[in-house]
Amino acid sequence: MMWYWGGGVQWWGWLLGALGMVAFWGLVIWAIWYFVTSVVRRPGSERLSGDPKRILDERLARGEIDAEEYRRLRDLMTGQPDQPTSDKEPAGTRDRR
């Protein structure tokens, strides 16, 4: 009799089975996670993470920089000279180039 030794059930057999089951399901969950994240991270499936214009827009949206600093940095990136705004110019018209 394999499960009985000295009249009692061998506890290490149950423990080994439980650990094996945990390892099996852990491997299955890890494999699913790995394949899902590898599909999401494929090149071309997301925008470039280092796009300077997008980063500048996000900094403005978060309030890290003000509108004047945004314009200065945008003009610096695009190579356009910084033009001073006049007081008679309607708000927001300088942004539409």
Secondary structure as UniProt FT lines:
FT   STRAND          4..5
FT   TURN            6..7
FT   STRAND          8..9
FT   HELIX           11..40
FT   TURN            43..44
FT   TURN            49..50
FT   HELIX           52..62
FT   HELIX           67..78
FT   TURN            87..88
FT   TURN            91..92
FT   TURN            94..95
//
